[in-house]
Amino acid sequence: MAKHLDRKPDELREKIRILPETPGVYTYYDSSGTVIYVGKAKNLKRRVSSYFNRTHDRLRTNLLVRAIADMSYIVVPTEQDALNLESSMIKEYQPRYNVLLKDDKSYPWICLTSEMYPRVFMTRNRVRDGSKYYGPYTDGNAVKSVLSIIRELYPLRTCRTLITLEFIERGRGRLCLSYHMHRCKGCCKGLITAEAYAEYIDRVRQILKGETKELMDYLRSEMQRLSAALRFEDAQELKLQYEAVARYRARSVIISQTIEDVDVFGVDEDEEDVFVNYMHVRRGAVVGSMTLQYRRMMEESVGEMIAYAMHEVKEVTGAVYEEVVVPEVPDIVPEGVTFTVPQRGDKAKLLEVSCKNARQCRIDALKQMEHLDPEKRTMRILERIKKDFRLSELPRHIECFDNSNTQGTNPVASCVVFKNARPSKKDYRHFNIKTVEGPDDFASMKEVLTRRYTRLVSEGEGLPQLIVVDGGKGQLSSAVEALEEIGLRGVIAVVGIAKRLEEIYFPGDSVPLYIDKNSESLRVVQQLRDEAHRFGITHHRNRRSKSQLVSELDSIKGVGEVTKAALFKKFKSVKRMKEASADELSQAVGPSKAGILYAAFHPEKIQ
């Protein structure tokens, strides 16, 4: 603890020494008295001391510790009280080192008013006027879809007129177009009673609460009752409503008939941001969902982020948690709440759906950011490659090498160049192997790298920060030998990528590295390898074809460039020339040349 605390003022050291071992909230101040961090703790003394007793992995945490000049704390009865107080203090002071809720926009809700003839509409502002709010929804299109099915089912009024009994008795209402289009029952004129209208509203509440199965059961029984009473027109109207609810229910995310009421928090994260998706499940169907994006400022765990999100969702939606499905139990466990971390079964599938939603939000946010700032995407990928491949600098310039030969004949190699994680095709190079006899990939790799980097050094050209060789330990060792002989060992980093399991080999390390298959750095290296292979194979085929032409046609006396051009124009390949008859050859190049060619292609037939 003395490592960092010795450099702090005596007053701060004494405060930390006598901290109580109880739940509470602590506040850090810089030298100017500004609040720079607010945190919660189950044990104040243990938590605060942890900042000063070691060097932290994240630079930002170390910067915070250096900036702390003073602190204060508040003791609270429970961990939940600590979370509530921390949240309110963060919103009050906006400390620079705290977790930042980035997505602070207002979400759309569906409002059901408390009027004599209630209205149903979308809003982003919750007003305490007795109305009931359902949501929130992260997607405005989802709100429109729900409202569309409700208006298809029930003729609810959409006007903002304040309709009261006195208003109707005085005849102030005026029937509008919605009435004549049969989309309203004429509430303003009292053409439908409040009691009959309330039946529509009860069914709307069932839809908004996700109780579509109960509503369908009710509609089915009413259809049967009306049919038995020979009220077929009324039964047909309910049948149409039943079918509309069935279509809506089919579009809902039905998880399982075995799951009743749960709340789910799925998480997806990268180095900077954490996305927490909340799903409200009732009767086995997802009836509400929202995703919160947090900027991770310190070393907050997934459990801490879930605790923040639960508190935020409760403030926004008024949610009352009973059973919560999570990937990790939060560090603050409210009383009366059961947490489930499922490993298999329906709840595990439900958590997977939530995590996928969080992941999609992260991908969407990333795409939006990269659309606005493409350079940021490049920097992120380069930083990832730097970390995964243990580089000392950003790999803005990467080169990849691959060998190609056919049983040792026509050996060639290719070099492809990526700059800022993108192909730089003008810098691609081909190499014809000159000093190696037979199929020796190791010696070929050494020759190519020696020629490539001897020339770059002699011409004063820029060197890459990373070399990738297509192959395992053998090719990598040859590349290292070449760099040592040139004097570039340690100047340029080099790795090998094996084809079988995409393992990455480092010089001097017999155990390969397996990078996450979804990692962007691995995708860039795979693209390099595939591009080098494509480029090398193309050159090898061209060279092999050229050598075949030389051996097959140039060795025939009397066949010049004009004759060869005419032959290829008609037959496209030497194989087809050999299969052609003397007459077909004659049509292309004349009888004299045709005779020479036919004799050369079929010496056994010439007696």
QUIBEL-V669784 format. One record per residue. N is the residue number from 1. RES is the residue in one small letter. D_FIRST is the distance of its C-alpha to the first C-alpha in whole Angstrom. Layout:
N:RES:D_FIRST  N:RES:D_FIRST
This chain:
1:m:0  2:a:4  3:k:5  4:h:6  5:l:6  6:d:8  7:r:11  8:k:11  9:p:14  10:d:14  11:e:16  12:l:13  13:r:10  14:e:13  15:k:14  16:i:11  17:r:10  18:i:14  19:l:14  20:p:17  21:e:17  22:t:20  23:p:21  24:g:21  25:v:21  26:y:18  27:t:19  28:y:17  29:y:19  30:d:20  31:s:21  32:s:24  33:g:24  34:t:24  35:v:23  36:i:21  37:y:20  38:v:21  39:g:19  40:k:20  41:a:18  42:k:20  43:n:17  44:l:15  45:k:12  46:r:11  47:r:12  48:v:11  49:s:7  50:s:8  51:y:9  52:f:5  53:n:4  54:r:7  55:t:10  56:h:13  57:d:16  58:r:18  59:l:18  60:r:19  61:t:15  62:n:14  63:l:17  64:l:16  65:v:12  66:r:14  67:a:17  68:i:15  69:a:16  70:d:16  71:m:16  72:s:19  73:y:19  74:i:22  75:v:23  76:v:26  77:p:27  78:t:27  79:e:25  80:q:28  81:d:28  82:a:25  83:l:26  84:n:29  85:l:28  86:e:25  87:s:28  88:s:30  89:m:27  90:i:27  91:k:31  92:e:31  93:y:28  94:q:28  95:p:25  96:r:25  97:y:22  98:n:23  99:v:25  100:l:29  101:l:32  102:k:34  103:d:37  104:d:38  105:k:42  106:s:44  107:y:45  108:p:49  109:w:50  110:i:53  111:c:55  112:l:57  113:t:59  114:s:60  115:e:63  116:m:67  117:y:67  118:p:63  119:r:62  120:v:60  121:f:58  122:m:55  123:t:53  124:r:49  125:n:49  126:r:49  127:v:51  128:r:51  129:d:55  130:g:55  131:s:55  132:k:53  133:y:51  134:y:50  135:g:48  136:p:46  137:y:47  138:t:45  139:d:49  140:g:52  141:n:54  142:a:53  143:v:54  144:k:57  145:s:58  146:v:58  147:l:60  148:s:62  149:i:63  150:i:63  151:r:66  152:e:67  153:l:68  154:y:68  155:p:70  156:l:67  157:r:68  158:t:66  159:c:67  160:r:65  161:t:68  162:l:67  163:i:70  164:t:71  165:l:74  166:e:75  167:f:75  168:i:77  169:e:80  170:r:80  171:g:81  172:r:78  173:g:77  174:r:78  175:l:78  176:c:76  177:l:76  178:s:74  179:y:76  180:h:79  181:m:77  182:h:76  183:r:72  184:c:73  185:k:75  186:g:76  187:c:73  188:c:74  189:k:78  190:g:77  191:l:78  192:i:76  193:t:75  194:a:71  195:e:71  196:a:72  197:y:70  198:a:67  199:e:68  200:y:67  201:i:64  202:d:63  203:r:63  204:v:61  205:r:58  206:q:59  207:i:58  208:l:55  209:k:53  210:g:54  211:e:57  212:t:59  213:k:61  214:e:62  215:l:63  216:m:65  217:d:66  218:y:68  219:l:69  220:r:71  221:s:72  222:e:74  223:m:75  224:q:77  225:r:78  226:l:80  227:s:81  228:a:83  229:a:84  230:l:86  231:r:84  232:f:83  233:e:82  234:d:79  235:a:78  236:q:78  237:e:76  238:l:73  239:k:74  240:l:73  241:q:70  242:y:69  243:e:69  244:a:67  245:v:64  246:a:64  247:r:64  248:y:61  249:r:59  250:a:60  251:r:58  252:s:55  253:v:52  254:i:53  255:i:50  256:s:52  257:q:54  258:t:52  259:i:49  260:e:50  261:d:47  262:v:44  263:d:41  264:v:39  265:f:36  266:g:36  267:v:34  268:d:34  269:e:31  270:d:31  271:e:28  272:e:28  273:d:30  274:v:30  275:f:34  276:v:34  277:n:38  278:y:39  279:m:42  280:h:44  281:v:47  282:r:50  283:r:52  284:g:51  285:a:51  286:v:49  287:v:50  288:g:47  289:s:44  290:m:42  291:t:39  292:l:36  293:q:34  294:y:30  295:r:29  296:r:25  297:m:23  298:m:19  299:e:19  300:e:21  301:s:22  302:v:26  303:g:26  304:e:24  305:m:27  306:i:30  307:a:28  308:y:29  309:a:32  310:m:33  311:h:33  312:e:34  313:v:37  314:k:38  315:e:38  316:v:40  317:t:43  318:g:42  319:a:42  320:v:41  321:y:39  322:e:41  323:e:40  324:v:38  325:v:38  326:v:35  327:p:33  328:e:30  329:v:29  330:p:27  331:d:24  332:i:26  333:v:29  334:p:32  335:e:34  336:g:37  337:v:36  338:t:37  339:f:35  340:t:37  341:v:35  342:p:39  343:q:39  344:r:43  345:g:46  346:d:47  347:k:43  348:a:42  349:k:45  350:l:44  351:l:40  352:e:41  353:v:44  354:s:41  355:c:39  356:k:41  357:n:42  358:a:38  359:r:39  360:q:42  361:c:41  362:r:38  363:i:41  364:d:43  365:a:40  366:l:39  367:k:43  368:q:44  369:m:41  370:e:42  371:h:46  372:l:45  373:d:43  374:p:44  375:e:42  376:k:38  377:r:40  378:t:40  379:m:37  380:r:35  381:i:37  382:l:37  383:e:33  384:r:33  385:i:35  386:k:33  387:k:30  388:d:32  389:f:34  390:r:31  391:l:33  392:s:31  393:e:33  394:l:35  395:p:38  396:r:41  397:h:44  398:i:44  399:e:47  400:c:48  401:f:51  402:d:53  403:n:56  404:s:60  405:n:63  406:t:66  407:q:66  408:g:65  409:t:68  410:n:67  411:p:63  412:v:61  413:a:58  414:s:56  415:c:53  416:v:52  417:v:50  418:f:47  419:k:46  420:n:43  421:a:43  422:r:47  423:p:50  424:s:52  425:k:55  426:k:57  427:d:54  428:y:55  429:r:57  430:h:60  431:f:60  432:n:63  433:i:62  434:k:64  435:t:63  436:v:63  437:e:65  438:g:65  439:p:62  440:d:59  441:d:56  442:f:54  443:a:56  444:s:57  445:m:53  446:k:53  447:e:56  448:v:55  449:l:52  450:t:53  451:r:56  452:r:54  453:y:51  454:t:53  455:r:55  456:l:52  457:v:51  458:s:54  459:e:55  460:g:52  461:e:51  462:g:47  463:l:46  464:p:44  465:q:40  466:l:41  467:i:44  468:v:45  469:v:47  470:d:49  471:g:49  472:g:47  473:k:45  474:g:49  475:q:49  476:l:46  477:s:46  478:s:49  479:a:48  480:v:45  481:e:48  482:a:49  483:l:46  484:e:46  485:e:49  486:i:49  487:g:46  488:l:44  489:r:42  490:g:38  491:v:40  492:i:41  493:a:39  494:v:41  495:v:41  496:g:44  497:i:44  498:a:47  499:k:49  500:r:49  501:l:46  502:e:44  503:e:42  504:i:40  505:y:40  506:f:38  507:p:39  508:g:38  509:d:37  510:s:39  511:v:38  512:p:38  513:l:36  514:y:37  515:i:37  516:d:37  517:k:41  518:n:40  519:s:38  520:e:39  521:s:38  522:l:40  523:r:43  524:v:43  525:v:44  526:q:46  527:q:48  528:l:48  529:r:49  530:d:52  531:e:53  532:a:53  533:h:55  534:r:58  535:f:58  536:g:59  537:i:61  538:t:63  539:h:64  540:h:65  541:r:67  542:n:69  543:r:69  544:r:70  545:s:73  546:k:74  547:s:74  548:q:77  549:l:79  550:v:79  551:s:80  552:e:82  553:l:84  554:d:84  555:s:86  556:i:89  557:k:91  558:g:93  559:v:90  560:g:88  561:e:86  562:v:88  563:t:89  564:k:85  565:a:84  566:a:87  567:l:87  568:f:83  569:k:84  570:k:86  571:f:85  572:k:81  573:s:80  574:v:82  575:k:82  576:r:84  577:m:86  578:k:87  579:e:88  580:a:90  581:s:94  582:a:96  583:d:97  584:e:94  585:l:93  586:s:96  587:q:96  588:a:92  589:v:93  590:g:97  591:p:99  592:s:99  593:k:95  594:a:95  595:g:97  596:i:95  597:l:92  598:y:93  599:a:95  600:a:91  601:f:90  602:h:92  603:p:94  604:e:95  605:k:97  606:i:99  607:q:102
